[in-house]
Each structure stands twice: as structure tokens, then as C-alpha cells.
Amino acid sequence: MATIVVPPPDKEPWPTLGPSVCAFIEGNLVHGPGDLLGESVILSEELRAWIYRMYEVEPEFLFVGTGRGRRKERNPQSCRRRFRRVALSLRKGSSKTEIAAWIAACELHEDGPVRCVGFENGKPIPGPVSDPYIPMIAASEEQTEELAYGALRRILEISRLSADFDIGLDRITRIGGDGKAEAVSTSPKARDGARTTFQHADETHWFTLRHLKDGWRNMLANLPKRQMSDAWALETTTAPEPGSGSVAEATMDYAIELAKQADPSRARLFFFHREASPHHDLTTDDGLRAAILEASGPYIAAWSDIDGIVDAFREPDADLAYLERVWLNRCVQATEKAFDVLQWGRLADVTRVIPEGAPITIGFDGSRFDDATALVGSLLPDRHQFVIGLWERPANVEHWEVPIDEVDAAVADAFETWNVLRMYCDPPKWESYVSKWAGAYGDKRVVEWWTNRRKPMAYAIRAFTEGMMGGEISHDGDKRLAAHMGNACRMHTGLRDEEGQPLWVLRKDRPDSPHKIDLAMAAILSDEAARDCVAEGLVPTMGWVPV
């Protein structure tokens, strides 16, 4: 599918302030940083269509009943915005930031035609927002100032509206003092309590860290505080990487679920995503060019260097997965990622219950300071995995230590609840506790399994991956485990197997990365223990007897 539009256009168009907003943009604003800096805006038909959808409002009257009983009644929601959230998912180089800046300028100006104040002859009457507050956020404060807020500031500085604003480095106010747009902190508490009227999040495929996701969640929660102002949020992004756990990925998943509903027309989210459909042959220049054109759409393609994009794909060191994601706007997993997160998602079985006394194995991967500790179980003999515990450093906490007593209690509870046949533990910094558990539960049940042994670890990962791709493994659908699986990257060891195939182990995306992989490591250890138990005949291939 080349596009996802939720909700799809109705047969009868909704009332919209779109014409007034488009006229305001073209009559007052200019292009921002780039080749067209300072030039007047001429909106394309496609961009007009998006703005028309963004500014749809509830009609003055509703028709109820059918046939002869059909009658017109006044709509109690008349004039209210149809959508509380809008998300545009477009390929790289689509001027998403500039579009958002134009919208923010309209929302901020004292004459911005951005709210419906009544109807005349069935058409909505536009009016401005009283005392608007517009926070603008990106993946870092530097990006916010350079991208979303930076574009708005530059556009207003050189537009005919510049005299109407007091324009600063990190905030813009109406000249009279009321109303403000600003670049905001990404801390989740920084925007808690803000009385937002419009807000923008830029490039939300980069919103993968907990504090970014929490910050945007808090900002969305602020929208109902200004009921009279009919607050709303705009999200602009490129296609998210599957399994990244980003805000963009969550928004797309939500849109797809809305599309499955019986009446998606009542959704409060307008979502537009366009990508290259799968039939293009990317190995040929003609096929690749056609894919880029489709992902671009006529408006974006008209001023894009299509041949230059094709050339980027043909560079000898090109990261084809990355290029496919950003230029074809496809949700493609990065080349260096260790696991197929889409396949992992297909293996979820949330209906499974692990009965007391069931034979299981446990994988333990731990840290003591500033990282995470994880426990994952595997039900035997069918390799169904479930999260027993995760202790992860909270966001915005500089110095943190794993609550050792909680981990110790979780291990004790697991051994009391289930028939733990084997527990494989990566021991660094936990040697004393691994010895304690071996003494309590038996040194044949609690085993040190050092993950820094590259060859055994590489073979364990390979067996786990083969079981995952073959559908032999299932799991409980825990989102934290899915995130850690998605975070894991390949690190080549320089070793090869007997057939000459390269062996690789897991790593973070960078040494100091906040993206954790501890649950993935624990899952692999748990599965290795499960396969060893089956190979040693410690569990029957069918059925089990509670102990």
C-alpha cells in the first residue's frame, strides 16, 4: 500500500477552515531556511488538501434517522475541531518542518484564522486563538532550535508579519505580550501543567528514549486543559524503524488500529503516510527512480533531485536499509540490527499462562550501576519466553544502583513458583549472588554462563535466531522485551564457523547508549538453558508433572 490515510476522506466533505489558513499562509508568510529562503509561498494542491483535513470542524447541524424520519438537528459539538492529533509521515526532504512552522505561525498570530467561531451560510467563520501557547519539541533541544522552532523564527523574521512579534532566540511572543511559541525542553516534567493551544513534535522517529516518549505523552495530556481554545497537536516524521519503540512507530500502530474500526470517521487522529509500494525493482535505476517518485508524490518530486537520490543508493558503502527508510519512506529495519523485530512481533502469544510448577529455565543478565538487570524465563519444552523481572535505571537519574534485594527476591520467588530446571547467569558484578543462588538451589541448576565468550555466545545467538525465524519460539508480548530485542545490534567477532560463515555477538548501538539490550541477553541465556535441558533429557518432550 503506497498510502495510509486515517480516516479516509468522506463522501461528503466536512466543513473546514483550510481555505482561510491557506490564504493566510500565502498572503503573509515566506519560505524558511533553504534554497527558497524569503520567497513567497505558493501552496501545492496536495499541501492544501492536508491543511484542509487538519482544519476540519464539526458541522453546525447533524442529520439523524433514515428515510422519511431523517431530520436535521443542531450539533452540540458544532465548531469544534474534528482532530485533536494530526500526524504526517513523509519521506526525507519533504519540508515537513517548514509546513509545521507555517501552521505554528498561523496559530500564534493575533489574526490567525485557525478556530471556528460560528457559521454563515453553512460555512465556518474563522477566528484567532486567545493567548496561544505553542511548545515545539524535537529529539534534542539543539534540534528543536535548529529545526521546528528555528524555522518558525526565521520565517517570521523575514515575513511581512515580523512587526507583529517580539522574536527571541528561544521564544516568540505577540507584540502585545500575550501568546507565546517556544522551543521546549525534552524533560517529561518540563511541560507538565502547560496550558497548550497547539504543539508540534518534529522527526518523532527519533523519539525512542524514555524521557522523549514521556515528554510527548505529558504534552498530549495537556491538550484538554484549554477546552475553549480547542487545543491540538501536530507530529511530523519520516517512516519509523520497526521495533525502535519510537513515538512515530506508536502513532502509526495506533492509526492502523483505528483504520480497522467499524467507523474510523469518528477518530480524533488524522494520519497521512506515503511510501513506495513493494512492486518496484530497486536493483534497476528505472525501478528505483519510480519508487522515489511514488514515495515523494507530485508536489515533493517537482523540486527534488531524484537523480541525486538514485546516485546515493549506488554508492559502494551505501546503507541501503537506511536509504530505503528515509527516501522511500518504508518502515525498514536498520542493517546493523540483530533481530527481525517484525518476526518477533508475530511470535507473541499473550494468552499463555505459566502454571505453578511448570518446568522452566531462566536467563539472568545483570549490572549493578547505571544500567539494567533482567530475568527471562522459558517454558519447556516449547520455548515460550516470558519476562520475570527488569530493573532499569530511571530516566533523568544520574547515579543509580540496581535494587539487589528485589532481584534476589524475584529469583527466590521464581524457584518457589516454578520447577526451575536450569538458570544460566552472566556473573560479572553478581558473582557473590550467583554463588548464593547456586548454594540455595543447587550448582547444577544455577550455572555461570559468561556471555563474553564470543564463540559460545555467537552459537547461542544463532540457535536463538533460527528458533525465532522458524517460529519455534514464542513469547508473552512484553513491550520491554520487544524494545530490547529491537535495540540489539550485531558485532562481528572476526571468527567463523566450520562452514566459513561469520559469527557475531550482540552490542548496543554505542557504548554509552541508553538503549538497553539486557532483556534480549537474558532471553538468549534462557533459551540456551532450555535447549540444553531438552538435549540432556531433563524434561519430557510432551507433558510435565508439577513438583
KOLVEX-70699 format. One line per field, with one value per residue (C-alpha): z, x, y; residue in three letters. Coordinates in pm, 1 decimal. Each point is the difference from the previous one (the first is absolute). Example, Ala and Ser with C-alpha at 12.3 -4.5 7.8 and 13.67 -1.06 7.14 Angstrom:
2
up c(780.0|-66.0)
east c(1230.0|137.0)
north c(-450.0|344.0)
aa c(Ala|Ser)
END
This chain:
547
up c(0.0|-107.4|242.7|334.2|61.2|323.9|-8.0|-376.1|-170.2|43.0|-292.6|136.4|97.5|351.2|61.1|15.9|77.8|-251.6|-267.2|252.3|141.5|-348.0|-95.7|317.5|-71.8|-361.9|79.7|295.8|28.0|-186.3|-42.3|280.4|-1.7|-328.9|-370.4|4.7|310.0|6.1|-310.1|9.9|66.3|-270.3|146.9|-208.5|-40.6|217.2|281.4|-21.5|35.5|316.0|152.9|-89.2|188.1|297.4|45.8|-44.5|255.6|129.4|-212.8|126.8|-45.8|-5.9|-187.5|211.1|-88.9|-340.6|-277.1|73.7|363.7|-83.6|160.9|61.3|356.0|137.3|67.2|367.7|-111.3|-271.9|-83.9|192.7|-175.4|-148.3|78.3|324.9|-151.4|-350.3|-122.8|-335.3|-88.7|-308.5|-153.5|73.7|-168.1|-1.6|180.1|293.1|241.8|-218.3|-26.9|379.5|38.0|-230.2|206.6|323.7|-139.3|-82.8|346.5|169.3|-190.8|147.0|-328.9|-73.3|-149.2|191.6|206.7|-97.5|176.0|-175.7|-333.4|-279.5|-284.9|108.4|-12.3|310.7|108.3|92.1|301.4|199.0|324.8|314.1|181.1|-188.0|143.7|-255.3|117.7|-273.5|70.3|-178.2|104.2|157.5|97.4|-263.6|-267.0|122.5|-36.2|-337.9|-146.9|115.8|209.7|-207.0|-320.1|161.3|133.8|-335.5|-194.2|229.3|1.8|-378.2|-59.1|-17.0|347.7|176.4|164.0|166.4|215.7|256.2|-134.3|226.7|-24.4|184.5|15.3|-216.9|143.4|-145.8|11.2|265.9|226.8|-16.5|-180.7|-25.8|-208.6|137.6|-38.1|295.6|211.6|-66.3|372.1|76.9|294.0|-185.3|-175.8|275.3|70.7|-315.8|-142.6|-363.4|-294.1|-276.4|12.0|-246.6|26.9|-277.1|-135.9|254.4|-146.2|216.5|314.7|131.3|343.6|299.1|92.9|-353.7|-6.7|348.9|-93.8|-306.4|197.5|261.7|-271.4|-152.3|344.0|23.3|-302.8|181.4|242.4|-251.4|-100.8|-136.0|-207.1|-153.4|37.7|-239.4|-85.1|-324.9|-43.0|-302.9|-72.7|-245.9|4.3|334.6|32.8|106.5|358.3|93.6|242.2|-129.4|32.0|-379.5|9.0|276.2|-193.1|-315.8|193.6|153.5|-342.6|-144.7|289.5|-52.6|-366.9|102.2|200.1|-134.1|-23.5|-21.4|-103.3|369.1|81.1|154.6|-187.8|-361.4|-126.3|-342.6|-103.1|-351.0|-105.9|-312.0|-68.7|0.2|-372.0|-106.6|-96.7|197.7|-172.4|-318.8|-30.1|-164.0|277.5|272.3|-163.1|-23.0|368.0|104.1|-209.3|154.4|354.1|-79.0|-158.3|-275.8|228.3|157.7|-314.1|-201.9|185.2|111.6|-140.4|-89.5|-189.8|300.1|226.6|-246.4|3.7|382.2|-22.9|-240.2|220.5|86.7|376.2|-7.6|292.7|-216.0|291.1|127.9|-347.2|-61.5|325.4|-47.2|-378.2|-71.5|340.2|69.2|352.2|-45.5|273.6|13.3|-151.4|318.3|215.6|129.3|-12.0|-229.4|229.9|-230.5|29.4|375.3|12.8|-187.6|264.9|284.9|182.8|277.1|88.8|143.1|376.1|173.5|257.2|340.5|-1.6|-374.4|-114.4|-100.8|-48.6|89.0|-161.0|214.4|-134.4|257.8|76.9|328.1|-87.8|-263.7|-223.4|23.0|139.8|-160.2|68.6|-281.3|26.2|-263.6|33.5|-96.9|-231.1|-244.7|61.3|97.9|154.8|264.4|196.7|369.7|89.6|-130.3|206.6|-215.7|87.0|-1.1|-242.7|122.0|290.5|-15.7|274.8|53.8|134.6|-77.5|301.9|81.8|260.4|-254.3|-251.2|265.1|105.7|-362.2|-46.1|320.2|-105.3|-340.4|154.5|240.4|-270.1|-283.5|-49.3|-103.7|-176.6|-87.6|51.1|-215.8|153.0|-147.1|323.9|-24.5|304.0|125.6|82.2|369.1|-71.1|-270.8|255.1|257.8|-241.3|-94.1|368.5|61.4|-309.3|-110.4|-209.8|-278.8|-22.0|35.0|-246.2|-87.0|-373.4|-108.0|-295.1|-76.7|-147.0|-360.8|-169.6|241.8|9.7|-379.8|-30.0|269.9|-189.8|-324.4|153.9|154.2|-331.4|-193.2|252.0|-24.7|-379.9|-15.0|235.4|265.0|265.6|133.6|268.4|226.4|-207.5|261.8|-163.2|204.0|-137.7|-352.9|48.7|119.9|-293.0|-234.6|163.7|-42.4|-276.6|-157.8|81.6|-219.0|193.0|-280.4|58.7|-238.4|41.9|-152.6|-327.7|-17.2|100.3|214.9|367.1|175.0|350.1|138.6|77.6|71.6|-274.9|181.7|326.1|198.3|-155.4|216.0|-224.7|210.7|-123.9|333.5|-48.7|-340.0|158.6|275.1|-258.3|-188.4|321.0|98.6|-340.2|7.5|338.3|-133.9|-300.7|218.2|238.0|-287.7|-146.7|337.1|40.9|307.2|-122.8|-193.1|-353.7|85.2|321.3|343.8|362.8|248.3|283.7)
east c(0.0|150.1|-201.8|-172.4|-264.4|-198.6|-280.4|-49.8|-174.1|-377.3|-240.5|-136.3|288.6|6.0|-8.1|356.1|196.4|258.5|-68.3|49.5|317.4|144.8|-80.9|167.1|316.1|24.9|-85.1|232.6|275.3|315.1|222.4|244.1|367.2|102.0|18.7|-330.5|75.3|-217.6|-203.7|-378.8|-191.3|-210.4|-164.4|-32.2|-334.3|117.4|116.1|-330.0|-180.8|198.2|-74.4|-367.7|-7.6|195.6|-256.0|-325.0|-263.2|-322.5|-298.0|-270.5|-271.5|-21.2|-243.8|-146.7|-232.8|-66.2|-257.9|-299.9|102.8|328.6|25.2|252.2|109.6|245.7|338.4|101.5|366.8|-47.1|317.4|229.8|307.9|-52.2|355.4|190.0|310.1|148.2|299.4|177.3|244.6|194.6|334.3|316.9|19.9|-375.3|13.3|-191.6|162.7|-86.5|-362.1|-19.1|157.7|-263.3|-276.0|160.1|18.3|-372.2|-82.3|209.6|-106.9|-272.2|-192.2|68.7|-317.0|45.3|-317.1|-364.5|-202.6|-330.5|-164.0|-128.6|-196.8|127.8|366.9|221.1|102.6|372.9|147.4|326.0|102.3|-1.1|337.0|146.8|278.4|198.4|278.7|221.3|211.3|255.8|228.0|243.4|-19.6|261.7|-217.3|-306.9|174.7|146.9|-303.2|-356.0|42.9|294.7|-205.2|-287.9|232.3|171.9|-327.8|-152.4|317.2|-11.3|-376.0|-235.0|-121.8|333.8|-121.6|-282.4|239.2|275.5|237.7|264.8|248.7|-222.1|-343.1|-229.6|-284.4|-264.9|108.4|-263.0|144.8|-276.6|62.0|328.9|179.5|317.3|257.3|-58.3|202.6|-39.3|-21.1|-335.7|-64.5|93.2|-336.4|-214.0|-276.3|46.2|-320.9|62.7|-212.1|212.7|320.3|239.1|238.1|260.5|155.9|-166.7|171.0|292.4|-218.8|118.9|137.0|-227.7|23.6|-99.4|-296.7|-105.7|39.9|-224.5|-253.1|-17.6|-40.2|-291.7|-156.8|4.2|-225.4|-337.4|97.1|-94.1|-343.4|-114.0|319.2|-57.0|366.3|165.1|333.3|193.5|261.7|230.0|231.2|167.9|-91.7|103.4|235.5|-198.6|66.2|158.9|-283.0|-14.7|-290.1|-38.7|-28.9|-262.6|-198.8|5.3|-111.1|-283.6|-108.1|-3.0|-214.9|-240.4|-28.4|-129.2|-287.9|-353.9|-24.4|347.0|-160.4|-50.1|372.2|162.7|324.8|68.4|292.8|164.2|286.4|133.2|266.0|122.1|-210.1|185.6|-20.9|290.4|327.9|255.4|291.4|-68.3|30.3|-342.0|-163.0|175.8|-90.6|-364.7|2.1|146.7|-257.3|-286.0|126.8|43.9|-333.6|-30.4|43.9|327.7|135.8|-33.5|288.4|200.3|333.3|-129.0|317.4|209.8|-203.9|44.1|375.1|3.0|-138.7|281.0|289.9|223.3|-35.7|-370.7|-216.5|-285.8|-235.8|40.6|-42.6|-310.0|-150.9|70.1|-41.8|-267.3|-164.6|-26.0|8.3|327.5|218.1|357.6|262.9|203.8|-295.1|34.3|-358.3|-301.3|-236.4|-297.7|47.2|40.2|-332.7|-167.5|117.7|-191.3|-255.2|-153.2|-251.2|257.8|6.1|299.9|-153.4|155.7|239.5|61.2|353.4|187.1|348.2|119.8|248.4|162.9|191.5|98.4|170.5|36.0|25.2|-150.8|-130.5|-257.6|-46.5|-235.3|-157.1|-174.5|-161.4|-59.9|-279.2|102.6|-8.2|-147.9|237.4|-269.9|175.8|-127.9|146.2|51.4|154.7|174.1|177.3|105.0|150.8|-279.7|17.0|175.2|169.3|377.4|111.3|-199.3|55.0|-205.4|-219.9|187.5|-248.9|-284.5|196.6|87.5|-365.0|-114.0|242.6|-122.8|-361.7|69.6|156.9|-292.3|-266.6|134.7|214.8|317.8|210.3|289.0|96.8|280.2|154.6|245.4|195.4|205.4|-70.9|-246.2|246.0|-88.4|-372.0|43.2|196.1|-273.2|-270.1|208.1|34.6|-372.2|-136.2|285.1|307.7|-138.7|-307.2|171.1|289.1|246.1|-27.2|244.0|-133.8|344.8|102.3|-46.9|-25.6|-250.5|-199.4|-8.3|-129.1|-263.4|-117.7|-10.3|-211.7|-232.7|-32.5|-69.8|-267.7|-151.1|-2.8|-134.8|-286.2|121.3|19.1|-295.4|-21.3|-236.1|-12.0|180.9|75.8|317.2|139.7|-100.3|180.8|319.7|-16.6|-35.1|291.6|246.1|258.7|245.3|369.0|213.6|254.5|245.5|-67.5|-161.1|-179.0|101.0|-165.5|175.3|-302.5|74.6|-94.3|-140.7|-107.5|-218.4|85.9|-176.4|-20.9|283.0|189.5|-172.1|-341.7|-312.3|-163.0|19.1|37.6|7.7|-336.2|117.4|314.1|-202.8|-240.2|289.6|145.3|-342.2|-45.8|351.7|-78.6|-331.0|161.9|271.3|-261.5|-187.5|324.0|94.5|-341.3|-91.4|-352.7|-237.9|-86.4|-371.2|-170.6|144.0|-80.7|-9.6|248.1)
north c(0.0|333.3|214.4|-35.6|266.1|-16.6|76.8|-20.3|294.8|0.2|9.8|325.2|233.2|139.7|373.8|130.6|313.0|-120.9|264.4|281.5|-154.2|-51.9|357.6|128.1|-199.9|110.9|361.4|49.3|-260.6|-97.8|-301.7|-71.4|-108.3|-160.7|76.6|193.3|208.6|311.6|-84.7|20.3|-319.7|-161.8|-307.6|-315.8|-169.6|-288.3|225.1|185.5|-331.4|-82.6|340.8|-34.4|-332.6|140.4|275.8|-191.1|99.6|-146.3|112.6|233.5|-263.3|-378.2|-218.5|-280.1|-282.1|-155.9|24.3|218.5|20.4|167.7|343.7|273.5|75.4|252.6|-158.4|43.8|-17.0|260.3|199.9|-235.7|-131.0|-344.4|-118.9|40.9|-160.6|21.4|-201.8|29.2|-277.9|109.5|-85.3|192.4|340.6|61.2|337.9|-148.2|243.7|299.3|-111.7|-26.8|345.0|155.7|-163.5|123.2|354.1|-8.4|-134.7|269.0|312.9|219.3|-18.0|-365.8|-156.9|-324.0|-52.5|-12.1|270.7|-66.3|-76.7|219.2|-156.6|-339.8|100.5|34.2|349.0|11.9|172.7|9.9|-170.6|210.8|-4.4|-298.9|-213.6|-202.1|-233.4|-145.6|-307.2|-218.8|-285.8|246.4|363.6|79.7|-162.8|186.8|333.9|-93.1|-176.5|72.1|313.1|122.9|-15.1|189.5|268.7|54.7|2.5|262.8|212.9|49.4|-7.8|296.6|-99.4|61.7|322.5|-191.0|-206.2|29.2|-264.4|-151.7|-284.4|-245.9|165.1|211.5|206.3|222.5|360.5|69.2|-266.5|-257.5|-326.1|-185.4|-263.2|-150.4|-273.1|-228.4|-236.2|-370.0|-75.2|-165.6|230.7|317.2|24.8|-150.4|250.2|205.6|148.6|-84.6|116.5|-155.0|-203.6|-156.4|-296.8|-23.3|-322.0|-227.5|-307.0|119.1|6.4|-337.3|91.5|-24.8|368.9|100.6|-235.6|105.9|365.3|-31.7|-204.2|275.5|261.4|-191.8|-25.3|380.6|50.8|-25.3|279.3|272.6|-122.7|335.6|26.4|-344.5|-99.0|-243.3|-162.0|-43.2|-272.1|-10.1|-289.0|-230.9|-369.7|-154.2|-291.1|-312.2|-99.8|331.3|75.2|357.3|241.8|-16.3|-378.7|15.9|262.0|-213.0|-308.4|202.0|127.6|-350.1|-120.8|290.9|-91.6|-343.5|147.1|-16.5|380.0|158.8|330.3|84.6|-35.1|307.4|-72.7|97.7|-208.7|16.5|-228.7|-52.0|-251.2|-175.6|-310.1|-333.9|-85.8|224.6|-170.0|199.4|-172.6|197.6|376.6|22.5|-200.9|197.1|330.8|-106.0|-98.1|336.2|186.2|-196.2|58.1|370.4|76.6|261.4|304.0|-114.5|-168.3|322.9|167.1|-306.0|-119.4|-346.5|-94.0|102.9|-227.5|-287.8|61.5|-22.6|-354.8|-94.9|112.3|-299.2|52.0|95.4|-110.4|-122.2|-66.9|355.4|149.2|-207.1|122.7|370.0|39.6|-262.1|60.9|-371.2|-140.3|-189.2|-138.1|129.1|-225.7|-33.5|-110.1|-355.0|-123.5|21.3|187.4|-51.9|-374.7|37.6|181.2|-284.9|-246.7|167.5|-214.8|207.9|-271.9|-237.6|-45.4|-156.3|-238.8|-49.9|-289.4|17.3|-91.4|314.7|132.6|349.1|235.0|268.7|300.1|254.5|325.6|182.4|367.8|229.5|-277.7|-280.3|-349.5|-252.5|-339.1|-190.4|-343.2|-268.1|-254.0|-351.7|-176.4|255.5|294.8|252.4|299.7|238.4|289.5|-74.1|332.6|311.1|262.6|293.5|336.3|259.7|290.0|315.3|-179.9|37.3|-238.3|-315.3|-350.6|-307.6|-90.2|-321.2|-120.2|21.9|-205.4|-257.2|-21.2|-43.5|-291.5|-161.7|45.7|-154.7|-310.5|-30.9|48.4|-214.3|-305.5|178.9|-261.6|229.6|364.5|141.7|311.0|247.8|53.0|325.8|221.5|-262.9|-280.4|-11.5|-21.8|-262.5|-204.6|62.0|-121.1|-304.9|-83.9|44.3|-177.4|-226.8|66.1|-218.2|221.8|340.7|18.8|274.5|72.0|268.0|199.2|144.4|-337.8|99.4|-336.2|-164.5|323.0|24.8|-356.5|64.2|309.9|-195.6|-276.6|257.6|186.4|-320.0|-97.8|345.6|8.9|-356.2|83.2|-245.3|271.5|197.0|267.3|190.6|319.7|207.6|337.4|43.5|-324.7|104.9|332.1|-167.3|-242.5|295.5|183.0|-287.7|45.2|-242.4|5.3|-220.7|-203.9|-69.9|-371.1|-244.4|-331.1|-333.0|97.6|334.5|208.3|309.2|-9.7|303.6|100.9|279.5|358.0|326.9|260.1|180.0|-65.9|275.9|-59.3|27.7|-263.3|-316.6|-358.3|-186.5|-173.8|-126.4|-142.8|-163.5|-145.0|-159.5|-147.7|-132.8|-162.2|-147.5|-154.2|-134.9|-166.4|-149.1|-143.7|-161.5|-136.3|-149.3|-162.6|201.6|68.9|-228.3|105.5|-13.1|98.2|59.3|-70.1|287.5|-31.9)
aa c(Met|Ala|Thr|Ile|Val|Val|Pro|Pro|Pro|Asp|Lys|Glu|Pro|Trp|Pro|Thr|Leu|Gly|Pro|Ser|Val|Cys|Ala|Phe|Ile|Glu|Gly|Asn|Leu|Val|His|Gly|Pro|Gly|Asp|Leu|Leu|Gly|Glu|Ser|Val|Ile|Leu|Ser|Glu|Glu|Leu|Arg|Ala|Trp|Ile|Tyr|Arg|Met|Tyr|Glu|Val|Glu|Pro|Glu|Phe|Leu|Phe|Val|Gly|Thr|Gly|Arg|Gly|Arg|Arg|Lys|Glu|Arg|Asn|Pro|Gln|Ser|Cys|Arg|Arg|Arg|Phe|Arg|Arg|Val|Ala|Leu|Ser|Leu|Arg|Lys|Gly|Ser|Ser|Lys|Thr|Glu|Ile|Ala|Ala|Trp|Ile|Ala|Ala|Cys|Glu|Leu|His|Glu|Asp|Gly|Pro|Val|Arg|Cys|Val|Gly|Phe|Glu|Asn|Gly|Lys|Pro|Ile|Pro|Gly|Pro|Val|Ser|Asp|Pro|Tyr|Ile|Pro|Met|Ile|Ala|Ala|Ser|Glu|Glu|Gln|Thr|Glu|Glu|Leu|Ala|Tyr|Gly|Ala|Leu|Arg|Arg|Ile|Leu|Glu|Ile|Ser|Arg|Leu|Ser|Ala|Asp|Phe|Asp|Ile|Gly|Leu|Asp|Arg|Ile|Thr|Arg|Ile|Gly|Gly|Asp|Gly|Lys|Ala|Glu|Ala|Val|Ser|Thr|Ser|Pro|Lys|Ala|Arg|Asp|Gly|Ala|Arg|Thr|Thr|Phe|Gln|His|Ala|Asp|Glu|Thr|His|Trp|Phe|Thr|Leu|Arg|His|Leu|Lys|Asp|Gly|Trp|Arg|Asn|Met|Leu|Ala|Asn|Leu|Pro|Lys|Arg|Gln|Met|Ser|Asp|Ala|Trp|Ala|Leu|Glu|Thr|Thr|Thr|Ala|Pro|Glu|Pro|Gly|Ser|Gly|Ser|Val|Ala|Glu|Ala|Thr|Met|Asp|Tyr|Ala|Ile|Glu|Leu|Ala|Lys|Gln|Ala|Asp|Pro|Ser|Arg|Ala|Arg|Leu|Phe|Phe|Phe|His|Arg|Glu|Ala|Ser|Pro|His|His|Asp|Leu|Thr|Thr|Asp|Asp|Gly|Leu|Arg|Ala|Ala|Ile|Leu|Glu|Ala|Ser|Gly|Pro|Tyr|Ile|Ala|Ala|Trp|Ser|Asp|Ile|Asp|Gly|Ile|Val|Asp|Ala|Phe|Arg|Glu|Pro|Asp|Ala|Asp|Leu|Ala|Tyr|Leu|Glu|Arg|Val|Trp|Leu|Asn|Arg|Cys|Val|Gln|Ala|Thr|Glu|Lys|Ala|Phe|Asp|Val|Leu|Gln|Trp|Gly|Arg|Leu|Ala|Asp|Val|Thr|Arg|Val|Ile|Pro|Glu|Gly|Ala|Pro|Ile|Thr|Ile|Gly|Phe|Asp|Gly|Ser|Arg|Phe|Asp|Asp|Ala|Thr|Ala|Leu|Val|Gly|Ser|Leu|Leu|Pro|Asp|Arg|His|Gln|Phe|Val|Ile|Gly|Leu|Trp|Glu|Arg|Pro|Ala|Asn|Val|Glu|His|Trp|Glu|Val|Pro|Ile|Asp|Glu|Val|Asp|Ala|Ala|Val|Ala|Asp|Ala|Phe|Glu|Thr|Trp|Asn|Val|Leu|Arg|Met|Tyr|Cys|Asp|Pro|Pro|Lys|Trp|Glu|Ser|Tyr|Val|Ser|Lys|Trp|Ala|Gly|Ala|Tyr|Gly|Asp|Lys|Arg|Val|Val|Glu|Trp|Trp|Thr|Asn|Arg|Arg|Lys|Pro|Met|Ala|Tyr|Ala|Ile|Arg|Ala|Phe|Thr|Glu|Gly|Met|Met|Gly|Gly|Glu|Ile|Ser|His|Asp|Gly|Asp|Lys|Arg|Leu|Ala|Ala|His|Met|Gly|Asn|Ala|Cys|Arg|Met|His|Thr|Gly|Leu|Arg|Asp|Glu|Glu|Gly|Gln|Pro|Leu|Trp|Val|Leu|Arg|Lys|Asp|Arg|Pro|Asp|Ser|Pro|His|Lys|Ile|Asp|Leu|Ala|Met|Ala|Ala|Ile|Leu|Ser|Asp|Glu|Ala|Ala|Arg|Asp|Cys|Val|Ala|Glu|Gly|Leu|Val|Pro|Thr|Met|Gly|Trp|Val|Pro|Val)
END
